[in-house]
Amino acid sequence: MPKKRDGGGLSKTQQAAKFLGVSVLAGAVLAGLALPAAGALGLTAKGSVEGFDNIPANLKTPQLSQRTRILDANGGEIAKVYSRDRTVVGLKDMSPYIQKAIVAIEDARFYEHGAVDLKGILRAVNKNAQSGGVSQGASTLTQQYVKNVFIEEAGDDPDKVAQATQQTIGRKIKELKYAIQVEKELGKQKILQNYLNITFFGQQAYGIEAAAQRYFSKHAKDLNLEESALLAGLVQSPSRYDPVNDPQEATRRRNTVLQRMADLKDVTQAQADAAAKKPIKLAVSRPKNGCITASDGAGFFCDYIRKVFLGDRSFGKTRKIRAERWNEGGMTIRTTLDPQTQKSIQASLGDHVYDDDPVAGAATIVEPGTGKILGMGQSRPYGFGENQTVINLSVDHRMGGGAGYQPGSTFKPVIAAAALEQGTSPEQEYPSPYRMPYPSPVQTCDGEWQGTDSTQNENKEEVGPYGMKEATAKSVNTYFVQLISDMGICPAVKMAQKMGIERADGKPLQQVPSMTLGVQEMSPLTMAAGYAAFANGGEYCSPVAIESITDARGRELKVPQTSCRSAMSKKTADTINTLLKGVVEDGTGREAGLRGRDSAGKTGTSDSRYAAWFVGYTPNAAGAVWVGDPQHKRKMYDITIGGVPHDKVYGADTPGPIWRDAMTGALDGRPAPGLPTVPIDDPAKDKSPGDDGDKQPGKHKPGRGHGKKPGGGWSIPGFPDILGGGNGGW
């Protein structure tokens, strides 16, 4: 019998149309498919039998959509994702009972007739004529299969689904012609197998394997007689006979199937009676679809995998092709996610930032030298409820993130690396006053910047002269402003590019001197991958998340590989190691220091304290932690985070401990190699470690000047008492 729409009965007009359709089909078949013109049948509607000869001869069967499994690096399941929950299996993996039950209730003469059941049509015409309505249909199981192919091909497009299910003679004729082809090419067993794999059983389950798992938590091959009868009965109306919501109606329908099987001698009457007396016993497995089902906060990483697939030409030349391939599913995707690292990240975030806090936290850890993303999590769970979000706070906007967040002073090591590559000595001293204007003009890649903005250090006590080591440890703003002013902006921009550090919104870096203070928004993944270059001897490797993909046919797909390049010399990287080890040993990042293993890193807070950061690394892991308001509205003054009150938040007091605890758990039981360093003779003053010097009072727009880079040295107008009235020759 054909599937009926759930709900009320057909109108008289619909009944008449259906009766006419069955009658026309009967006449057509009895005439040996030598179909007369539409006028001879009294049919004038467009798309009726007159188009029979114009129907393409070959039915293009779509690849059945199946669920895709996303796995971690150890093979553990992160999530199942699918547009339709389906696992395609062969007849050998289907219980003989379900094969007999579906034929018995849907098309008892399946093995006796061809594509069209002549006796069935005549019986339906006669019975419907007697009743004056439509009490019996005449679609064969083959025709139902063809109809399901049309529905599958329509996907989630409501217009195409409507066309595939419309009750018109034209569609029935089209269905009939394709059914003839299918019978000829596939044969009965293959048709039955395909039908049981394609049809809908309710509760989001497509195909018999998914249905067996959904209702009974077992494989289709293990279904017993009464379970098979129940599932076979669902096909006609999955919602009406749903055993979860209406067990009484489902029981009546199941028993109807059992009696039909007995009538056809598929089972004995005694077997059918015994099965009918049994109550329905379900073992329901609720649908677990999508990244929202991922554990240990891996939902955001799961969604990142989807973004990678849809955005990479390795999986198809166009986004449309890639989207179709993703929706078809059936893939097994092994990722780089390390379960130990992921659990540690999520535990640390949960300890330090609560999901209902006014701000959120996010963290990402990558592996230096490979670019593998080992962990990615955040304090607000993946979802659509209160205190949940589907915005991935760890990644750029194009990959599902927000607009990014100012990294503050965590950008200063990029400036230091650029200066070292230009030949600046790590022992270079600058006066580093408490407050100073940005020197103007300053050379850019295509001209020069000019302006009148100024900056200052976090505390008035922070006054130089400072060398690079102490200035880095104390995060002295004015030191790094003087550094970028001397070398020019272009080397800093090029260093950032070589380290893969770019704006989260995809726009080019603004070539302004304030870039040294991290005023341009970036993501934790970007910063973690960039810092990994310091740990890897100066070589940057682009982040990767996928290890391998096997498609539904068992074929290995080509996956994107990391791209590694030299961002700086090993000597420069080792020098940065020395500078940033000083931060966690004696500077602003002491709260982030690891016990028993070398580590290095940098604290940072953004303009107006909308966010705070810690980015750091060991030889085998680099991680970035961000805490702040994703909406850039809540300043972190007089705030409680994770149950801890703060007058104002620094990179050291919240992101730092998150990084420390996450890295400690991630690296537990793993090798602890040392970071290569170089000696730096830093003739610094004897001062106590300062606060996070990363205030940026103003944002600055790039100028369009075309002057020459200042030579030798420079003076700062308005500050002769600090700088001695002129060129210091620093």
N, C-alpha and C positions, 0 to 999 in steps of 0.2 A: 504494500500500500504506500502511496506517496505520503510524505510528511505533511501534516496539517499545521497551520499556524496555531499557536497556543491561544486560548481565549474562546470567544463566542463563535457561533456558527456562521455559515455563509449567508449572504443576502440572496433573495430570489434571483436577482440579476447575475450574481456570481454563480449560483447553482445552475442557472440556465446556460451560462457560458461554459461551465465545466462539463455539463452534460453534452453540449454541442461539441466540445473539444474531443471528448471520448468517442462520441459517435462518428465524428469526422475521421479520427484516427482509425477507428474500426473499418470504416469504408475504404480508407486509403490502403490499409494493410490487406484487406480482402481483395483489393484490386491489384495486389502484387506490387504496391508502391508506385504504380503508374498513376501518379496523382493528377487529377483533372485540374483545370484552371479554377481560380478562386470563384469566378462567377458561377460555374456549374454547381458549386456547393452553396451558393448564396452568401459567400464571404467577401466582404469588401474592405475589411480592415487591413491597413498596411501591415506587412510582416506576417501574413497568413501563408497558406500552403503554396501560393504562387512563387514564393522565394525559395522553394525547396532546392531547385537545381543550382541556385546561386550560393548555397551554403558550402563553405570550404570542405573538402573531402576529409581532411585530417584534423583530428582533435588534438590540440596542443596541451598536453597534460602538464600543469605547473609542478615545479618541485614543491613537495609538501612542506609547509612550514613546520619546524620542530623547535624544541627548546635547545638553547645553547648553555653549556656548563662553563662557568668561569672558575678556574682553579688557582690556588696559590702556588708558590714555587715548589712546595712539597707534595703537590697533588691533592691537597685538601680542597673541598668545595667552598667557594666564596658565595656564589649565588647561581641560580638558574634564571635565565632571561628568555622570554619568548613572546611572540605576538599570539601564538596558539600553543597550548600545552599539548605536545604530541611527541611520541616516540614511535617511529615506524618499525614494525617487526614483520617477520614472515609468518606464513601459516603454521609452520612447525613450532612457533613460539606463541600460538594461540590455542587455547583449549578446544578440543573437538566439540565440546558442548556449546561453546559460543558460536562456532561455525554452523552447527545444526540449528541452533535457536534462532539466529538471525535469518536464515533461509526460511525456516518454518513460519515465522511471523511476518516477514516482509515479502517473500516471493516463493511460495511452496513448490511451484513448478519450475524453479530456477534451472535445474539440470535437464529439464525436458524441452523447454522452448528456446527459441532464438532470442534475438534482441528484443522482440516484441512478443508478448503472450497472446496469441489469437483467441484462445479459449477464455483467457482472463478478460480480454476486451469485450468479447461477446457477452460474457457473464455480467460484466459491469454495465454494459449498455442495456441489457435486459432488465437487470435489477433496478437501475436508476430510472428506466422508463416506467417500471411498475410503481416505484415510490414517488415519482414526480419530482425527484430531487437528485442529490448526489450522495448515495449511501455507500458506494463502493468505487474505488479507483482502479486503475489498470496499469500503473507504472511497474515495470520489472525492476529487479534489483540493479540490473545494468543501467537502466534509464536513471535510476536514483543516483547511481555512481556518477554518471555524466553530469547530472544536475549539481552534485557536490563539487565536481571539478570546476564548473562555472562559478560557484560560490567561492571556492578557494582562490580562483584566479582574480575575483573581485577584491579580495583582501578586506581592508577596513574602509573601502570607499562605499559610502551608503548608496550612491546612485548606481554603481555597478552591481551592488548586492541586490538592489531592487530590480534591476534588469534581469539578473540571473534567476530571480524567484517569481517574476511576474506571471500571472495566470493567463497566458495568451496562447492561442492556437499556434501562432508562429513559433513561440519558444518551444512548445511541445513537439512540433515537427522537427525543429533543429535538434532537440534532444534525441528524438527518434533516429535521425540520420546518423548522428554520432554514435549512438548505441549500437547500430549495425556494424559500424567500423570497429568499435571496441570489441564486440563479440568475435569478430573475424580475426583480429590481431592478437588479442590477449588470451582468450579462452576462459572457461568458467573459474578455474582455480585462481588465476591471477586477478580476475575481476573481483572475486570474493575477498581476496587478500587486500586489494586496493580499497574496496568499499569499507572494510573493517578498520582500515588505517585512516580513512579520510572523514568518516562520518562523525557527527557531533553527539556526545552522550550527556550533555549538561554539565553543570558545575565546572565550566571552563575546560573540560576535558575533550580533546579531539583524538579520535582513534581509540581502539580497544585497550591498548597498553596503558595509556593515560587514564582511561576510565577505570580499569582494574586497580590502578594505584590510587586513584581518587576515592573510590567508594569502599575498597576492601584492603588497601595497602598491600597488594600482592601483584605478581606478574600475571599477564593475560593467560599464560600457559597453565597457571595453577587454579584457574576459576573452576568451581564445581558446577553441578547442574543448576541448582537454584540461583546461584550468583549469575551464571550465564543467562538464564531466563530473565532475570531482573534487568540486566544491561541491554539485552536484545529488545525488551519492551520499552526502553527509554527512547529509542530512536524516533518513534512516531511523534512524541511530544515530550521533550526532555524536562520541561518545567511542570507539566501536568502530572507526570509520573515520577517526579523527583522523590526518591526514598528519604532524602534528608528532611525535606519540608512536608511531605505528605506520605507517610509510610503505609497508610491504609489503601490509598489509591494505587501506590506502587505495588502493594501485595496483590491486589486484584489483577493488575496488568501482568505481573509476573506469572500468576496462576493461569491466566489466559494463554500465555506463551507455553507454559508447561503442558497444558491440555492439547494445544496445537501440535506440539512435538510428539505427544502420545498418539494423536490421531494419524500422524504421518509415519508412525512406527520408528521414530528416531530414538525413543525410549519406551519402555513398557508403561502400561497404565499404572502399575504398582509403583514404579519409580516416580512417575509424575505426581501421584497422589501423596507419596511420602514427602517429596520435596515441597509440595503445596502446603503441607501441614506445618512446615518449619517457619518460625518467625524470621523476618529479615534481620540479619546481623551485620551491621556495617562496621567498618574500621576506617573511618574517613580520614584521609590525609588532606588537610586544607591546602588550597592553592598557594604555592610559594614562588611567586613570580617576581622577578626584577631585583634591582639593587637594594630595594627597601628591606629585603629579607636577609641581607648580608650581616654577619656577626662581627664583633670586635671593631665596630665602626668602619668597616671596609666598604660601606655603601658608596662613599664618595669615590674611592678608588675604582670600584666596579663601574660607576658611571663614567669615570675617566677612560676606562677601557673602551667603552662604547664610543666616546668622542674620538679616541685614537683611530678606531676602526673606520668610522665615518669620514674622518678627515685625511686619511693616508691613501695615496694612489696605489699603494701596494695591493689594496683590496678591490680595485676597480678604477677605471679612468675617470668616471664622473661620480658625484655624490649620489645621484639617483641609483646608479648601479650598485654602489656600496650599501645604500639603504636597503635595496631589494635583497642583497646578499645577507645582510644582518637580519632582516625580517624572516628570511627563509630559515635561518638558524641551523640547528643540527650540528653545531660546531663544539669542539672542546678547546677552550682557550686556556693555556697554561701561562700564568703571569709571573712577574718578578717578585710579587709580594711575599715577604718573609713573615710567616705567622708569629714568630717570636718577637720580631720588631714591631709588627702591627699591634699585638697585644700590649706591648710595653708603652707604645705611644698612647694608646687609648686609655690605659690605666693611669698614666701620668697626667694626661689632660683631665681625666675625671677627678683626680685627687686635688688638682689646683684650680680648676675652673668648672663651676657648676653649670648645668644646661639652662638654668633659669637666671643666671647672672646677667647684669645689664650689658656685659661684653662677652665676646666669644674667644675661643682659642683654636689655633690650627697648627699642625706640625707635619713635616715631611722629612724623611731620611732617605738618602741615596747612597749608592756605593761608589766611591772614587775609583776611577779606572775602567768602569763598565757602564756607568750611567744608570744602572738598575735602580728603580724605585723600590725600596725595601719596605716602606711603610708610609701611610698617608691617613691622617685622621683629624677630627676636630671635636670640640666640646659639645656642640649642638648636634643631636642625632639626625641622620638622614631620614627625611619624611616630610609630611605636610601638616602635622599637628602643631600644637602650641610648643614653643621653644624648639621647633625642628626647622630644618631647611633642606633644600636640594641644591643650594648654591655651594659649590666646592671652594672653600676659602683658601685652599692651598695652591690653586692653579690660576692661570691667566683667563681672561674673559672668554676667549675663543674656545677654551676647553671646559667651559662650564663654571668658571669662577666669576667673581665680581670685578670691580674696577681696579682692584689692587690696593695696596697700602704703602704709605711712605716707609721705607726701611730705615730711615734715620741714619744713625752713625754706623750701622752695619755696612754702609756703602763706603766708608772711609778706607778699608783695606784695598778696595779697587783703585782708589786714588794713589795710595802708597805703592801698589804694584806698578802702576803706570809710571810713577816718578822714578822708582828704582830701575825700571827698564830704560828710562831716559838718561840714566847715569847719576841720578841723585844718590848721595850717600845716606845710608840709614842713620848716620850720626849727624845729619844736617840739623842745625838749630835755627829756630825762628823766634823773634821776640814774643809772638803769641799774646797780644794784649787781651784784656778782658773783653773789650768791645772795639770793633773796627769796621770801616766800610769795605765793601768789595772793591778791590783795586780795579780801575778802569782806565784804558781798555785792556781786555784780555783776549788772547788769540783763540779763535775757533777753527774748525776744519775748513771753513769757507769764508773766513773774514775775521771779525773780532766782535766781542761783546762790549757794550758800554752801558753804564748805569750808575745809579747813586745809592743803591740799597746797602744795608749794613747787617752785621751779625754780631753775636756775642757768645761768650762761654756760659756754661750752666751756672757757675758761681763766680762771684767777684774775686774770690781768692785765687782763681785759676788765671795766673799771669806768668808769662814766660820769663826768660827764654826756656824753651823746651827742645829736647831732641826727639827724634821720631819714636823711639821706644816709649818714653814716658808720655808723649802726646797721644800715642795710641792707647796706652793703658788707661789714661785719664779721659780719653775721648775729647781732646781739646779742639773745639771748633775752629778757632782762629789759626791754629797751626796748619790745619788742612786747607783752609782758605788761602793762606800764604803759599802753601805747596802747589796748589792747582794754578794759582796766579802766576807763579814763576815758570812752570812747565807749559802752561797753556791748557785749554780745555780739550783740544782734539786728542791728545794721547790718552786722556781719561775715557773719552767716548770709545775710542778704538779698543782699549783694554776691556771695557765692559762688554763690547760686542764679541770679542774673542772668548770671553768667559761665559757667553750665552746669557748675559744679564740684560734684560730688555723690559720695557714697560708692559704692565699687565693689560693695558688697553690696546696694545699692538702699534701704537704710534712711535715714531722715532724719538730717541732721547733728546731732550732739549739741551742745547749747548750753552749752558749758563754756569757761572762759577758756583752757584748754590747747589749744583748737583753733588758736590763733595759732601754735603750734609744729608744726602738721601731724601730729597724733597719730591722725587718722581715715583709714582706708585708702582710697586712690583709684588710678585707673589712669593710665598715660601718655597715652592718648588724651584723657581728661578734662582733664588738666593742660595738654596742648599746645593744645587748643581754647580753654581758658580764657585762657591767655597770649596767644593770637592776638588777643584783644580789645584788649590794650594796643597791639599793632602796628597795629590797625585803628581808631585814634581813639576807642576806648571802646565799639565796637559788637561784640557777640558774635554769631557765626554757628554754628549747630549743625553737627556733623560730618556729611558725606554721602560716600557711597562709590560710588554708581551714577549714571552720566551718562544712559544710555538702555538700553532693553530692546526687542528685536524678538522676537516669538513665532514659532512654527513656521510660521504662515501669513503671516509678513511684516508683521504689524501692530505698530505702536508701542504699548507699554504705558506707562501713566502711572507715573512713578517719584517717590519722595519727594524733596522739595526742601529745601534748607537754610532754616532759620528764623532771621532776624537780628533783634536787638533791642539797644537802647542799654543797656549795663551801667553806664556811667559817663560823665561829661562828657569832652570832648576834652582839656580842661585837666588833668583828673585823669590821663588816659591818658598825656599828654605828660610829666607830672610823674613818673609811674612809669617812663617811658622813661629819664628823667634818673637816677633812683635805680638802675635796673638796668643802665644803661650803666656806672655807677660800679662795679658788682660785677665786670664783666668787664675793666674798665680798671685798677682800683686795689684790688679787694676779693678775696673768696674765689674768684671765678670767673675769675681771670686766665688760667688754663690753657685756658679755653674760648673766649677771644676770637678773632674772625675777623680776618684780614688784608684790608685793602682795602675793607671794607664795615662799615656800622654794625650793631652787634648789642647785645643786652641779655639778661640772664638772671639766674638765681638757683640757687645750690647748695642741697643739703639732704641730711641723713642722718636716718634714722629712730631711734626708740627702740631702744637697745641695739645699734645698728648692724646691724640685719638688712637694711638697704637703704640705698643712696645714690642721689642724683638730681642731674640738671641739667636745668632747663627754661629755654629761651631762645627768642629770636626775632630776625628781621630784618623789614623792612617787607613782605617777600613770602613768608616761611616761618616757622612756629613749630613747635618740636619739643621733645619730652620724652624723656629717657633715664633708665632705671631699671636699677640693678644690685643684685642681692641674691639671697637664698634664697627661692624661691617657697613653701617649706614653713614659713618663719619659724622655722627651727631653727638655722641656721649663722650665728653672729655674725661680722662681718667684722673680726676681729682676728687678727694673725699668719696671714695668708692670702696665697696666690699667685693672681693673676688675670691671665690672658693672659701668663703667664710672668714677671710682675712681682710681687715680694714686697712686702707691705704690713704694717707694724705695726698700723695701723688704716686703714680706707678712709674717705675724705671724698668729698663730691660733686664736689670740684674735681679729684681725682687720677685718677678712672676715668670716671665719667659725663661729666665736663666735656670731656675729650679725645675721647670717642666722639661727643659732640654736635658739637664743632668739626669733626672730620673728615667726619662725615656731612653737615653743612650745607655745608661747603666743596665737596664733590663734587656735592651736589644743586643748588647755586647757580652752579656753574661755567659761565661763558659767559652768564649771565643778568644783567639790570639790577641795579645796586647803589644804590638810592635811600637817602636818609638818614632817620633816625628823628627826628621832631619832638621837641624837648625844651624845657624851661623852665629859666631860671637859678635855682639854689638857693644861698642864702648859708648855708653850714653852718659855724658857729663850732665845729668839732670840734677836739679835741685832736690834737696831732701824734703819732699812734701808727702803728706798722706794721700792715699788714693782718693781721687775726686769722684763726683757723681757723673752720671751719663751726660756728657757735654754734647747735646744734640738738639738744642733749641734752634729753630730756624724762624726768626721773626717775620720774614717776608718771603713770598714766592717771586720769582724773577723771570722775566721774559727774555728770550735771546735777542741780542741786538743784530744789526746788519752792517756794522762798520767794516772797513777794509784797511785798517791800519796795520802796522808791523808789531810783532811781539816786543814788549819792553826788553831792553838788554841790561845785563849787569845786575841791576837791583831796582828798587822802587821805593818811593816815599808814600806815606798815607796822609793826605791832606787833613788837617784838623787834629792830628795826633803827634805833633813834634816832641811833646814832653815824654812820650813813650818810646818813640823810635829814634830819638836823637837827631831829628831834623833832616833825614834824607836817606840816601842809598846806604843800606847796611852791608851790601855785598854778601847776603846769606847763601 
